[in-house]
Amino acid sequence: MAKTGGFANFATGEKKTGAVLLPTHFTTASQATKEGKQFGNLVRTYAAKSSKVMDENNQSLVDVTDAEMALTANDSFGYSSRFSATGDEHPLFDGQTLNMTDEQMDRLEDRLNTAQENGNVLHEMAFSMRGDWLVENGLYNPETKQLDQDRLKRAEQHIVQDLFDKGGAQPLGESPDDVIWFGAVHQDTDHLNMHIWYVKESKETRPSMLHQSGEPKGVIDFNAKKQAESKFRYELESDATKIKRADVYEAVGNYRSSIKNDTLSKLDETHRYTADLQKIFEVLPKDLRGRWKVGNTDSLVTDDANRMAPANRQMNQLIDKLLTHELKDDYQAFQAAAKKMDGMMTETHGQQHQGQLKWSEKQDNRLRKELANGIYRQFNETFKEKQPENDATKQPFQKAKKGNFEKSRHANGIDNDHQKDMKKPTIHQKPLVPMGKLNKIAKRMTKQSRQELQQMHRMMQDMDSSRTQNESDQSLKRHI
């Protein structure tokens, strides 16, 4: 960062650099000791240097009433109308305070020196913020040079724990109090810099956190770093910035949904697409029928190594044709909204690397993939049992009986065979008997069974009567 020769003379009007950058530096204990330096010296000789750190221009740029409302709605935002915290003396801060006292700074120095004696690595990170981004989000007034340092400090307090926990193979600290950290706001360069230093206090013994030499590792996971940067930026963005971005996201989503809903209807109803659908259907892999889809890729794969490639190539031509004609207006509006987000992304993250897809290009790929899968899904339904009309899974799009999707299936004989398979009995099957005839047979069988039961009952009664008569005759003979 270039020196400005004064306080809070931040450059504005820059749009090609990221809103918030996060360069990182590591200092090993052995390196510092070799150079005759102590970690604790940072507190007095660098971090609190009067030419870099000041608190006189610390002023909330948000109206007190609005600030109180914002604080109630979201405790991620802190506001203060004071210049310094009551009872505090220095603008250095840590996890407990925004302005450290002499006693706290003495304790900090001692702990930093203990960490060095234990051989640990000191991490230094600098949140570098572009001047016009600070202005847009109500953090800096270029005319009065006022800077809402308290709000900046609170945002940093909220994100440091993620760096400690996710930056390495294991959390940096082995207990809640095992990491020492402090920060300072530096205002003597063309970009605002918020520095933080952090280090493990106790001696490192975990193998995953040590080099083969036995020295603790000085690393930070790239994803953890980018997440911290993103979270820090989000903490500080104004409601207006968030609403502006949300409006663009919503517009892109609405256009995409509208295009997806209209695509199937247009394809089914418009004669010009009959042949296109037929061409796609003819080159689909037959052994994958009922399971056709684009696959787990960001776009339609057209490489011949992919089995869906012939169908995907035809699909791309169909989608281009559709978006150029029937859905032209909606598609152009979709592209325009997505390109607005490209501009916002550039202002936030800076210029993209060569070959990196823009956000609008990723959204275009997503739209085409979802359109293709929607069309493949209609072809797949040929081989699935039809759902009842009132089924909860009923889709909003209903194919016309004489529409292009049905024509494609009939042209390939699939639906006809499917219907024949349902109606024609197999070799081992007999034709089903009509329900009325079955009812008559059942009644006749019931009547016959009733008659047989009655006849059996009479036979049993006759047998009982005969047995009783025999017993009586034998008894009479004995008496005589």
DOTORLUM-531614 format. One record per residue (C-alpha): residue number from 0; residue in one letter; x, y, z. Coordinates in pm, whole numbers. Layout:
+-----+---------+--------+--------+--------+
| num | residuo |      x |      y |      z |
+-----+---------+--------+--------+--------+
| NUM |       A |      X |      Y |      Z |
...
+-----+---------+--------+--------+--------+
This chain:
+-----+---------+--------+--------+--------+
| num | residuo |      x |      y |      z |
+-----+---------+--------+--------+--------+
|   0 |       M |      0 |      0 |      0 |
|   1 |       A |    124 |    346 |    -87 |
|   2 |       K |    190 |    595 |    194 |
|   3 |       T |    -33 |    903 |    185 |
|   4 |       G |    155 |   1134 |    420 |
|   5 |       G |   -150 |   1184 |    641 |
|   6 |       F |   -438 |   1019 |    823 |
|   7 |       A |   -742 |    880 |    647 |
|   8 |       N |   -647 |   1004 |    300 |
|   9 |       F |   -786 |    691 |    139 |
|  10 |       A |   -802 |    672 |   -239 |
|  11 |       T |  -1149 |    663 |   -393 |
|  12 |       G |  -1282 |    587 |   -739 |
|  13 |       E |  -1097 |    255 |   -771 |
|  14 |       K |  -1312 |    -24 |   -914 |
|  15 |       K |  -1061 |   -277 |  -1044 |
|  16 |       T |   -925 |   -396 |   -713 |
|  17 |       G |  -1110 |   -605 |   -456 |
|  18 |       A |  -1316 |   -431 |   -191 |
|  19 |       V |  -1143 |   -632 |     83 |
|  20 |       L |   -811 |   -813 |     40 |
|  21 |       L |   -645 |  -1034 |    300 |
|  22 |       P |   -268 |  -1077 |    257 |
|  23 |       T |   -101 |  -1304 |    513 |
|  24 |       H |    248 |  -1321 |    665 |
|  25 |       F |    410 |  -1568 |    906 |
|  26 |       T |    701 |  -1516 |   1148 |
|  27 |       T |    854 |  -1819 |   1319 |
|  28 |       A |    984 |  -1801 |   1672 |
|  29 |       S |   1329 |  -1914 |   1559 |
|  30 |       Q |   1340 |  -1644 |   1290 |
|  31 |       A |   1240 |  -1369 |   1533 |
|  32 |       T |   1490 |  -1490 |   1796 |
|  33 |       K |   1769 |  -1505 |   1538 |
|  34 |       E |   1700 |  -1141 |   1445 |
|  35 |       G |   1694 |  -1038 |   1812 |
|  36 |       K |   1322 |   -955 |   1810 |
|  37 |       Q |   1043 |  -1041 |   2048 |
|  38 |       F |    677 |  -1097 |   1958 |
|  39 |       G |    578 |   -875 |   2250 |
|  40 |       N |    760 |   -575 |   2102 |
|  41 |       L |    492 |   -550 |   1833 |
|  42 |       V |    247 |   -408 |   2083 |
|  43 |       R |    452 |    -96 |   2160 |
|  44 |       T |    685 |    -45 |   1866 |
|  45 |       Y |    459 |   -123 |   1570 |
|  46 |       A |     90 |   -181 |   1639 |
|  47 |       A |     49 |    122 |   1865 |
|  48 |       K |    283 |    348 |   1670 |
|  49 |       S |    138 |    700 |   1669 |
|  50 |       S |    209 |    749 |   1299 |
|  51 |       K |    -13 |    454 |   1216 |
|  52 |       V |   -279 |    423 |   1484 |
|  53 |       M |   -512 |    697 |   1602 |
|  54 |       D |   -853 |    717 |   1765 |
|  55 |       E |   -936 |   1086 |   1728 |
|  56 |       N |  -1129 |   1039 |   1404 |
|  57 |       N |  -1328 |    740 |   1531 |
|  58 |       Q |  -1688 |    842 |   1472 |
|  59 |       S |  -2003 |    653 |   1387 |
|  60 |       L |  -2134 |    767 |   1049 |
|  61 |       V |  -2483 |    629 |   1116 |
|  62 |       D |  -2753 |    837 |   1283 |
|  63 |       V |  -2798 |    729 |   1646 |
|  64 |       T |  -3169 |    646 |   1602 |
|  65 |       D |  -3099 |    436 |   1295 |
|  66 |       A |  -2807 |    270 |   1470 |
|  67 |       E |  -3019 |    164 |   1764 |
|  68 |       M |  -3275 |     15 |   1527 |
|  69 |       A |  -3005 |   -168 |   1334 |
|  70 |       L |  -2848 |   -300 |   1653 |
|  71 |       T |  -3184 |   -439 |   1763 |
|  72 |       A |  -3243 |   -605 |   1428 |
|  73 |       N |  -2898 |   -761 |   1396 |
|  74 |       D |  -2633 |   -777 |   1665 |
|  75 |       S |  -2367 |   -830 |   1397 |
|  76 |       F |  -2353 |   -451 |   1358 |
|  77 |       G |  -2220 |   -233 |   1636 |
|  78 |       Y |  -2235 |    145 |   1643 |
|  79 |       S |  -2100 |    406 |   1881 |
|  80 |       S |  -2108 |    784 |   1885 |
|  81 |       R |  -1813 |    818 |   2123 |
|  82 |       F |  -1450 |    873 |   2027 |
|  83 |       S |  -1301 |    627 |   2277 |
|  84 |       A |  -1440 |    373 |   2517 |
|  85 |       T |  -1477 |    501 |   2872 |
|  86 |       G |  -1182 |    396 |   3090 |
|  87 |       D |   -977 |    264 |   2794 |
|  88 |       E |   -660 |    433 |   2675 |
|  89 |       H |   -534 |    274 |   2352 |
|  90 |       P |   -699 |    202 |   2016 |
|  91 |       L |   -561 |   -153 |   2003 |
|  92 |       F |   -832 |   -418 |   2043 |
|  93 |       D |   -880 |   -790 |   2103 |
|  94 |       G |  -1173 |  -1026 |   2165 |
|  95 |       Q |  -1279 |   -855 |   2489 |
|  96 |       T |  -1235 |   -483 |   2425 |
|  97 |       L |  -1222 |   -224 |   2149 |
|  98 |       N |   -964 |     -9 |   2330 |
|  99 |       M |   -705 |   -180 |   2549 |
| 100 |       T |   -582 |    -43 |   2881 |
| 101 |       D |   -215 |    -31 |   2986 |
| 102 |       E |   -268 |   -332 |   3210 |
| 103 |       Q |   -419 |   -533 |   2925 |
| 104 |       M |   -132 |   -440 |   2694 |
| 105 |       D |    128 |   -548 |   2954 |
| 106 |       R |    -47 |   -882 |   2989 |
| 107 |       L |    -60 |   -916 |   2609 |
| 108 |       E |    316 |   -854 |   2575 |
| 109 |       D |    397 |  -1119 |   2836 |
| 110 |       R |    179 |  -1382 |   2667 |
| 111 |       L |    324 |  -1309 |   2322 |
| 112 |       N |    676 |  -1355 |   2457 |
| 113 |       T |    572 |  -1684 |   2621 |
| 114 |       A |    439 |  -1805 |   2284 |
| 115 |       Q |    777 |  -1723 |   2126 |
| 116 |       E |    962 |  -1911 |   2398 |
| 117 |       N |    741 |  -2213 |   2321 |
| 118 |       G |    854 |  -2200 |   1957 |
| 119 |       N |    521 |  -2103 |   1796 |
| 120 |       V |    449 |  -1920 |   1469 |
| 121 |       L |    309 |  -1567 |   1471 |
| 122 |       H |     36 |  -1512 |   1208 |
| 123 |       E |    -18 |  -1163 |   1068 |
| 124 |       M |   -314 |  -1077 |    845 |
| 125 |       A |   -417 |   -740 |    700 |
| 126 |       F |   -772 |   -663 |    592 |
| 127 |       S |   -703 |   -408 |    318 |
| 128 |       M |  -1016 |   -207 |    226 |
| 129 |       R |  -1072 |     15 |    -77 |
| 130 |       G |  -1173 |    373 |      2 |
| 131 |       D |  -1484 |    398 |   -216 |
| 132 |       W |  -1615 |     70 |    -70 |
| 133 |       L |  -1584 |    224 |    277 |
| 134 |       V |  -1778 |    530 |    159 |
| 135 |       E |  -2054 |    324 |     -7 |
| 136 |       N |  -2113 |    128 |    313 |
| 137 |       G |  -2116 |    423 |    554 |
| 138 |       L |  -1778 |    352 |    713 |
| 139 |       Y |  -1576 |    654 |    595 |
| 140 |       N |  -1644 |   1020 |    517 |
| 141 |       P |  -1374 |   1151 |    278 |
| 142 |       E |  -1459 |   1515 |    355 |
| 143 |       T |  -1439 |   1503 |    735 |
| 144 |       K |  -1195 |   1205 |    745 |
| 145 |       Q |  -1420 |   1038 |   1001 |
| 146 |       L |  -1391 |    658 |   1018 |
| 147 |       D |  -1623 |    419 |   1202 |
| 148 |       Q |  -1343 |    223 |   1366 |
| 149 |       D |  -1564 |     61 |   1630 |
| 150 |       R |  -1782 |   -100 |   1366 |
| 151 |       L |  -1474 |   -226 |   1182 |
| 152 |       K |  -1329 |   -372 |   1503 |
| 153 |       R |  -1651 |   -551 |   1593 |
| 154 |       A |  -1665 |   -712 |   1250 |
| 155 |       E |  -1313 |   -844 |   1298 |
| 156 |       Q |  -1399 |   -976 |   1645 |
| 157 |       H |  -1680 |  -1179 |   1487 |
| 158 |       I |  -1467 |  -1360 |   1229 |
| 159 |       V |  -1131 |  -1437 |   1397 |
| 160 |       Q |  -1248 |  -1756 |   1566 |
| 161 |       D |  -1314 |  -1917 |   1229 |
| 162 |       L |   -955 |  -1844 |   1129 |
| 163 |       F |   -827 |  -2006 |   1448 |
| 164 |       D |  -1052 |  -2313 |   1417 |
| 165 |       K |  -1046 |  -2379 |   1040 |
| 166 |       G |   -714 |  -2242 |    924 |
| 167 |       G |   -505 |  -2553 |    994 |
| 168 |       A |   -532 |  -2929 |   1011 |
| 169 |       Q |   -669 |  -2886 |   1365 |
| 170 |       P |   -786 |  -2580 |   1562 |
| 171 |       L |   -487 |  -2363 |   1646 |
| 172 |       G |   -573 |  -2347 |   2016 |
| 173 |       E |   -604 |  -2657 |   2234 |
| 174 |       S |   -831 |  -2471 |   2477 |
| 175 |       P |  -1050 |  -2158 |   2456 |
| 176 |       D |   -770 |  -1937 |   2597 |
| 177 |       D |   -477 |  -2092 |   2410 |
| 178 |       V |   -476 |  -1840 |   2122 |
| 179 |       I |   -352 |  -1485 |   2179 |
| 180 |       W |   -462 |  -1219 |   1933 |
| 181 |       F |   -491 |   -843 |   1898 |
| 182 |       G |   -562 |   -595 |   1618 |
| 183 |       A |   -507 |   -235 |   1511 |
| 184 |       V |   -648 |      4 |   1250 |
| 185 |       H |   -379 |    168 |   1036 |
| 186 |       Q |   -474 |    481 |    842 |
| 187 |       D |   -148 |    602 |    682 |
| 188 |       T |   -187 |    431 |    340 |
| 189 |       D |   -414 |    482 |     38 |
| 190 |       H |   -618 |    177 |    146 |
| 191 |       L |   -739 |    128 |    501 |
| 192 |       N |   -553 |   -159 |    668 |
| 193 |       M |   -678 |   -352 |    969 |
| 194 |       H |   -400 |   -575 |   1099 |
| 195 |       I |   -445 |   -872 |   1329 |
| 196 |       W |   -175 |  -1084 |   1488 |
| 197 |       Y |   -243 |  -1420 |   1648 |
| 198 |       V |    -36 |  -1706 |   1788 |
| 199 |       K |    -76 |  -2024 |   1993 |
| 200 |       E |     53 |  -1977 |   2349 |
| 201 |       S |    120 |  -2330 |   2473 |
| 202 |       K |    390 |  -2552 |   2318 |
| 203 |       E |    269 |  -2737 |   2009 |
| 204 |       T |    294 |  -3118 |   2035 |
| 205 |       R |     28 |  -3241 |   1790 |
| 206 |       P |    193 |  -3423 |   1494 |
| 207 |       S |    -53 |  -3286 |   1235 |
| 208 |       M |     40 |  -2929 |   1336 |
| 209 |       L |    418 |  -2985 |   1317 |
| 210 |       H |    667 |  -3003 |   1031 |
| 211 |       Q |    900 |  -3304 |   1014 |
| 212 |       S |   1164 |  -3080 |   1169 |
| 213 |       G |    942 |  -3045 |   1476 |
| 214 |       E |    869 |  -2676 |   1414 |
| 215 |       P |    501 |  -2569 |   1421 |
| 216 |       K |    347 |  -2510 |   1078 |
| 217 |       G |    275 |  -2158 |    960 |
| 218 |       V |    -13 |  -2213 |    719 |
| 219 |       I |   -367 |  -2093 |    659 |
| 220 |       D |   -621 |  -2288 |    456 |
| 221 |       F |   -719 |  -2093 |    144 |
| 222 |       N |  -1092 |  -2168 |    180 |
| 223 |       A |  -1091 |  -2064 |    546 |
| 224 |       K |   -919 |  -1742 |    448 |
| 225 |       K |  -1170 |  -1664 |    171 |
| 226 |       Q |  -1464 |  -1745 |    401 |
| 227 |       A |  -1327 |  -1511 |    667 |
| 228 |       E |  -1282 |  -1238 |    407 |
| 229 |       S |  -1639 |  -1288 |    280 |
| 230 |       K |  -1789 |  -1292 |    629 |
| 231 |       F |  -1596 |   -980 |    729 |
| 232 |       R |  -1716 |   -797 |    419 |
| 233 |       Y |  -2078 |   -904 |    476 |
| 234 |       E |  -2064 |   -784 |    838 |
| 235 |       L |  -1973 |   -435 |    718 |
| 236 |       E |  -2195 |   -396 |    413 |
| 237 |       S |  -2480 |   -150 |    443 |
| 238 |       D |  -2841 |   -258 |    409 |
| 239 |       A |  -2858 |    -69 |     79 |
| 240 |       T |  -2570 |   -275 |    -64 |
| 241 |       K |  -2727 |   -601 |     51 |
| 242 |       I |  -3068 |   -508 |    -87 |
| 243 |       K |  -2916 |   -407 |   -421 |
| 244 |       R |  -2741 |   -744 |   -453 |
| 245 |       A |  -3048 |   -938 |   -335 |
| 246 |       D |  -3264 |   -763 |   -597 |
| 247 |       V |  -3032 |   -879 |   -874 |
| 248 |       Y |  -3025 |  -1237 |   -741 |
| 249 |       E |  -3405 |  -1236 |   -726 |
| 250 |       A |  -3441 |  -1097 |  -1079 |
| 251 |       V |  -3207 |  -1360 |  -1224 |
| 252 |       G |  -3391 |  -1637 |  -1036 |
| 253 |       N |  -3732 |  -1515 |  -1153 |
| 254 |       Y |  -3626 |  -1495 |  -1517 |
| 255 |       R |  -3473 |  -1843 |  -1498 |
| 256 |       S |  -3794 |  -1989 |  -1350 |
| 257 |       S |  -4008 |  -1816 |  -1611 |
| 258 |       I |  -3792 |  -1945 |  -1897 |
| 259 |       K |  -3798 |  -2300 |  -1758 |
| 260 |       N |  -4176 |  -2296 |  -1719 |
| 261 |       D |  -4236 |  -2160 |  -2070 |
| 262 |       T |  -3983 |  -2384 |  -2245 |
| 263 |       L |  -4176 |  -2711 |  -2221 |
| 264 |       S |  -4503 |  -2552 |  -2330 |
| 265 |       K |  -4340 |  -2380 |  -2630 |
| 266 |       L |  -4165 |  -2699 |  -2734 |
| 267 |       D |  -4484 |  -2901 |  -2706 |
| 268 |       E |  -4706 |  -2654 |  -2891 |
| 269 |       T |  -4484 |  -2510 |  -3164 |
| 270 |       H |  -4459 |  -2704 |  -3491 |
| 271 |       R |  -4106 |  -2583 |  -3571 |
| 272 |       Y |  -3964 |  -2794 |  -3284 |
| 273 |       T |  -4116 |  -3132 |  -3381 |
| 274 |       A |  -3815 |  -3238 |  -3589 |
| 275 |       D |  -3566 |  -3110 |  -3328 |
| 276 |       L |  -3719 |  -3320 |  -3053 |
| 277 |       Q |  -3728 |  -3620 |  -3285 |
| 278 |       K |  -3354 |  -3584 |  -3359 |
| 279 |       I |  -3271 |  -3576 |  -2989 |
| 280 |       F |  -3491 |  -3876 |  -2914 |
| 281 |       E |  -3333 |  -4084 |  -3190 |
| 282 |       V |  -2975 |  -4050 |  -3057 |
| 283 |       L |  -3049 |  -4111 |  -2688 |
| 284 |       P |  -2874 |  -4425 |  -2550 |
| 285 |       K |  -3140 |  -4695 |  -2562 |
| 286 |       D |  -3005 |  -4888 |  -2263 |
| 287 |       L |  -3040 |  -4576 |  -2046 |
| 288 |       R |  -3403 |  -4514 |  -2132 |
| 289 |       G |  -3600 |  -4377 |  -1842 |
| 290 |       R |  -3276 |  -4244 |  -1688 |
| 291 |       W |  -3164 |  -3980 |  -1938 |
| 292 |       K |  -3009 |  -3664 |  -1788 |
| 293 |       V |  -2722 |  -3422 |  -1837 |
| 294 |       G |  -2522 |  -3566 |  -1546 |
| 295 |       N |  -2312 |  -3422 |  -1266 |
| 296 |       T |  -2149 |  -3146 |  -1471 |
| 297 |       D |  -2181 |  -2767 |  -1489 |
| 298 |       S |  -2278 |  -2775 |  -1857 |
| 299 |       L |  -2387 |  -3014 |  -2132 |
| 300 |       V |  -2093 |  -3243 |  -2217 |
| 301 |       T |  -2046 |  -3280 |  -2593 |
| 302 |       D |  -1726 |  -3487 |  -2588 |
| 303 |       D |  -1777 |  -3820 |  -2764 |
| 304 |       A |  -1637 |  -4000 |  -2459 |
| 305 |       N |  -1970 |  -3918 |  -2290 |
| 306 |       R |  -2260 |  -4142 |  -2394 |
| 307 |       M |  -2504 |  -3851 |  -2382 |
| 308 |       A |  -2284 |  -3637 |  -2609 |
| 309 |       P |  -2481 |  -3691 |  -2936 |
| 310 |       A |  -2807 |  -3601 |  -2764 |
| 311 |       N |  -2642 |  -3307 |  -2582 |
| 312 |       R |  -2515 |  -3162 |  -2910 |
| 313 |       Q |  -2865 |  -3176 |  -3058 |
| 314 |       M |  -3001 |  -3037 |  -2731 |
| 315 |       N |  -2767 |  -2734 |  -2745 |
| 316 |       Q |  -2890 |  -2653 |  -3096 |
| 317 |       L |  -3252 |  -2681 |  -2985 |
| 318 |       I |  -3200 |  -2457 |  -2680 |
| 319 |       D |  -3017 |  -2195 |  -2891 |
| 320 |       K |  -3306 |  -2196 |  -3137 |
| 321 |       L |  -3564 |  -2164 |  -2861 |
| 322 |       L |  -3385 |  -1878 |  -2682 |
| 323 |       T |  -3339 |  -1695 |  -3012 |
| 324 |       H |  -3708 |  -1707 |  -3107 |
| 325 |       E |  -3997 |  -1778 |  -2867 |
| 326 |       L |  -3811 |  -1691 |  -2546 |
| 327 |       K |  -3588 |  -1415 |  -2683 |
| 328 |       D |  -3720 |  -1130 |  -2464 |
| 329 |       D |  -3705 |  -1321 |  -2137 |
| 330 |       Y |  -3360 |  -1456 |  -2219 |
| 331 |       Q |  -3221 |  -1111 |  -2297 |
| 332 |       A |  -3363 |   -979 |  -1969 |
| 333 |       F |  -3207 |  -1277 |  -1788 |
| 334 |       Q |  -2866 |  -1200 |  -1941 |
| 335 |       A |  -2890 |   -829 |  -1862 |
| 336 |       A |  -2970 |   -897 |  -1496 |
| 337 |       A |  -2687 |  -1150 |  -1467 |
| 338 |       K |  -2438 |   -902 |  -1617 |
| 339 |       K |  -2536 |   -648 |  -1351 |
| 340 |       M |  -2407 |   -897 |  -1098 |
| 341 |       D |  -2082 |   -927 |  -1298 |
| 342 |       G |  -2026 |   -555 |  -1242 |
| 343 |       M |  -2102 |   -584 |   -871 |
| 344 |       M |  -1866 |   -883 |   -843 |
| 345 |       T |  -1586 |   -686 |  -1006 |
| 346 |       E |  -1635 |   -398 |   -763 |
| 347 |       T |  -1628 |   -642 |   -471 |
| 348 |       H |  -1362 |   -893 |   -576 |
| 349 |       G |  -1162 |   -707 |   -842 |
| 350 |       Q |  -1085 |   -818 |  -1197 |
| 351 |       Q |  -1117 |  -1190 |  -1264 |
| 352 |       H |   -825 |  -1410 |  -1362 |
| 353 |       Q |   -788 |  -1495 |  -1730 |
| 354 |       G |  -1000 |  -1796 |  -1825 |
| 355 |       Q |  -1219 |  -1770 |  -1516 |
| 356 |       L |  -1592 |  -1779 |  -1593 |
| 357 |       K |  -1796 |  -1474 |  -1508 |
| 358 |       W |  -2098 |  -1510 |  -1280 |
| 359 |       S |  -2333 |  -1445 |  -1574 |
| 360 |       E |  -2166 |  -1723 |  -1775 |
| 361 |       K |  -2210 |  -1969 |  -1490 |
| 362 |       Q |  -2578 |  -1873 |  -1468 |
| 363 |       D |  -2621 |  -1923 |  -1842 |
| 364 |       N |  -2468 |  -2272 |  -1816 |
| 365 |       R |  -2698 |  -2350 |  -1526 |
| 366 |       L |  -3006 |  -2237 |  -1722 |
| 367 |       R |  -2916 |  -2451 |  -2023 |
| 368 |       K |  -2848 |  -2756 |  -1807 |
| 369 |       E |  -3182 |  -2721 |  -1628 |
| 370 |       L |  -3367 |  -2673 |  -1958 |
| 371 |       A |  -3201 |  -2986 |  -2099 |
| 372 |       N |  -3285 |  -3194 |  -1792 |
| 373 |       G |  -3646 |  -3074 |  -1811 |
| 374 |       I |  -3673 |  -3201 |  -2169 |
| 375 |       Y |  -3500 |  -3531 |  -2088 |
| 376 |       R |  -3741 |  -3572 |  -1797 |
| 377 |       Q |  -4037 |  -3560 |  -2036 |
| 378 |       F |  -3880 |  -3835 |  -2246 |
| 379 |       N |  -3813 |  -4042 |  -1932 |
| 380 |       E |  -4180 |  -4035 |  -1833 |
| 381 |       T |  -4256 |  -4265 |  -2124 |
| 382 |       F |  -4122 |  -4554 |  -1919 |
| 383 |       K |  -4279 |  -4467 |  -1587 |
| 384 |       E |  -4625 |  -4549 |  -1460 |
| 385 |       K |  -4864 |  -4261 |  -1510 |
| 386 |       Q |  -4962 |  -4083 |  -1191 |
| 387 |       P |  -5330 |  -4014 |  -1105 |
| 388 |       E |  -5453 |  -3670 |  -1211 |
| 389 |       N |  -5494 |  -3559 |   -848 |
| 390 |       D |  -5157 |  -3698 |   -738 |
| 391 |       A |  -4952 |  -3468 |   -516 |
| 392 |       T |  -4653 |  -3507 |   -748 |
| 393 |       K |  -4844 |  -3374 |  -1048 |
| 394 |       Q |  -4627 |  -3133 |  -1248 |
| 395 |       P |  -4755 |  -2787 |  -1355 |
| 396 |       F |  -4668 |  -2868 |  -1719 |
| 397 |       Q |  -4916 |  -3105 |  -1887 |
| 398 |       K |  -4829 |  -3250 |  -2227 |
| 399 |       A |  -5089 |  -3215 |  -2501 |
| 400 |       K |  -5218 |  -3548 |  -2640 |
| 401 |       K |  -5115 |  -3439 |  -2988 |
| 402 |       G |  -4815 |  -3230 |  -2879 |
| 403 |       N |  -4455 |  -3263 |  -2996 |
| 404 |       F |  -4345 |  -3477 |  -2700 |
| 405 |       E |  -4615 |  -3735 |  -2775 |
| 406 |       K |  -4534 |  -3720 |  -3146 |
| 407 |       S |  -4170 |  -3799 |  -3073 |
| 408 |       R |  -4264 |  -4106 |  -2875 |
| 409 |       H |  -4518 |  -4232 |  -3126 |
| 410 |       A |  -4271 |  -4174 |  -3409 |
| 411 |       N |  -4032 |  -4415 |  -3235 |
| 412 |       G |  -4306 |  -4666 |  -3162 |
| 413 |       I |  -4238 |  -4660 |  -2789 |
| 414 |       D |  -4577 |  -4547 |  -2668 |
| 415 |       N |  -4759 |  -4782 |  -2907 |
| 416 |       D |  -4560 |  -5082 |  -2786 |
| 417 |       H |  -4610 |  -4968 |  -2429 |
| 418 |       Q |  -4985 |  -4957 |  -2471 |
| 419 |       K |  -4988 |  -5295 |  -2650 |
| 420 |       D |  -4788 |  -5447 |  -2367 |
| 421 |       M |  -5048 |  -5320 |  -2123 |
| 422 |       K |  -5351 |  -5448 |  -2320 |
| 423 |       K |  -5227 |  -5768 |  -2487 |
| 424 |       P |  -5223 |  -6078 |  -2257 |
| 425 |       T |  -4903 |  -6285 |  -2246 |
| 426 |       I |  -4884 |  -6645 |  -2377 |
| 427 |       H |  -4949 |  -6788 |  -2029 |
| 428 |       Q |  -5228 |  -6545 |  -1952 |
| 429 |       K |  -5600 |  -6600 |  -2017 |
| 430 |       P |  -5826 |  -6310 |  -2102 |
| 431 |       L |  -5975 |  -6149 |  -1795 |
| 432 |       V |  -6340 |  -6241 |  -1720 |
| 433 |       P |  -6588 |  -5949 |  -1704 |
| 434 |       M |  -6685 |  -5844 |  -1352 |
| 435 |       G |  -7060 |  -5912 |  -1404 |
| 436 |       K |  -6996 |  -6272 |  -1499 |
| 437 |       L |  -6772 |  -6320 |  -1199 |
| 438 |       N |  -7052 |  -6200 |   -970 |
| 439 |       K |  -7297 |  -6453 |  -1116 |
| 440 |       I |  -7051 |  -6739 |  -1071 |
| 441 |       A |  -6990 |  -6635 |   -712 |
| 442 |       K |  -7366 |  -6629 |   -634 |
| 443 |       R |  -7415 |  -6974 |   -788 |
| 444 |       M |  -7125 |  -7117 |   -587 |
| 445 |       T |  -7267 |  -6965 |   -270 |
| 446 |       K |  -7612 |  -7118 |   -334 |
| 447 |       Q |  -7466 |  -7464 |   -400 |
| 448 |       S |  -7258 |  -7449 |    -85 |
| 449 |       R |  -7562 |  -7353 |    122 |
| 450 |       Q |  -7761 |  -7653 |    -16 |
| 451 |       E |  -7473 |  -7892 |     55 |
| 452 |       L |  -7448 |  -7769 |    412 |
| 453 |       Q |  -7823 |  -7817 |    467 |
| 454 |       Q |  -7810 |  -8177 |    329 |
| 455 |       M |  -7512 |  -8263 |    552 |
| 456 |       H |  -7697 |  -8123 |    854 |
| 457 |       R |  -8000 |  -8351 |    787 |
| 458 |       M |  -7775 |  -8656 |    750 |
| 459 |       M |  -7614 |  -8586 |   1087 |
| 460 |       Q |  -7956 |  -8553 |   1252 |
| 461 |       D |  -8067 |  -8893 |   1105 |
| 462 |       M |  -7749 |  -9055 |   1236 |
| 463 |       D |  -7810 |  -8914 |   1586 |
| 464 |       S |  -8172 |  -9038 |   1581 |
| 465 |       S |  -8070 |  -9389 |   1473 |
| 466 |       R |  -7801 |  -9407 |   1742 |
| 467 |       T |  -8053 |  -9307 |   2011 |
| 468 |       Q |  -8303 |  -9576 |   1898 |
| 469 |       N |  -8039 |  -9853 |   1910 |
| 470 |       E |  -7938 |  -9758 |   2263 |
| 471 |       S |  -8305 |  -9773 |   2376 |
| 472 |       D |  -8357 | -10126 |   2225 |
| 473 |       Q |  -8047 | -10260 |   2398 |
| 474 |       S |  -8159 | -10117 |   2733 |
| 475 |       L |  -8504 | -10283 |   2700 |
| 476 |       K |  -8345 | -10623 |   2629 |
| 477 |       R |  -8132 | -10599 |   2944 |
| 478 |       H |  -8443 | -10525 |   3159 |
| 479 |       I |  -8631 | -10825 |   3020 |
+-----+---------+--------+--------+--------+
